[in-house]
Amino acid sequence: MFDEEYILLMDNLDKKIIEELQESYSLTPKVTEIAKRLGKSSTTIHSRIKRMERQGIIRGYKADIDSEKLGKRLGAFYFIQTYRGQKEYQGDVIAEKLLNHPSVKSVYNTMGEWDLVVELVGKDSEDYMEFIRFVEPLKGIKATKGKYVLKVYPSRFKLRPD
C-alpha cells in the first residue's frame, strides 16, 4: 500500500535508515550496526524499520544471487510489440504469461516502439531458443526482437528518498 502522506512525513532519520539498509549485505538488517553508524539507539532504529515495513516502504530483504555461479551465464533482453486495443492482446495479459517461464527475470511495460521488454537469464542459447518457442504461440504478439547481453556492469544504484 502506497501512502503519499507517510512519504511526506518521513524525516531525515527514516531516509538515512533506508540508505543504510541498501548498504546491508545481509538478508536481515543489522540494526545495531545501523544504529551505531547513525548515532541512534538500536531500539529507535528497530522501531523505525518495523514502522516502514508496516507502511510497505520496506517490502522485504532479498539475497543478491550471482546467476553465473549457478551456471546461468546467458543474459538477454527480448522486445515484444503487441496488437493494441483488444483486451486479450494487452501487455498485462501477455506479461503474466511470460512471467511463468523459468528464464524470465523481469518484464517491463514500456513506451515507444516496443510494448514489453523481457529480461532473461539462462544457461545457454538453447534456453534462449526454448523461450522463443514458448513465446511464438502466444496470441497478441505482433513483432519481436532479441538482444544478447555481452557484459553486465555492477549497479551502484541506491534509492535516495527525497
Salt bridges, closest charged atoms under 4 A:
ASP11 OD1 - ARG48 NH1 2.82
ASP14 OD1 - ARG48 NH1 2.81
ASP14 OD2 - ARG51 NH2 2.75
GLU19 OE1 - ARG160 NH1 3.69
GLU20 OE1 - ARG37 NE 2.42
GLU23 OE2 - LYS158 NZ 2.83
GLU53 OE1 - LYS50 NZ 3.19
ASP115 OD1 - ARG84 NH2 2.33
GLU119 OE2 - LYS105 NZ 3.76
GLU126 OE2 - ARG133 NH2 2.69
ASP127 OD1 - LYS123 NZ 3.95
GLU130 OE1 - HIS101 NE2 2.53
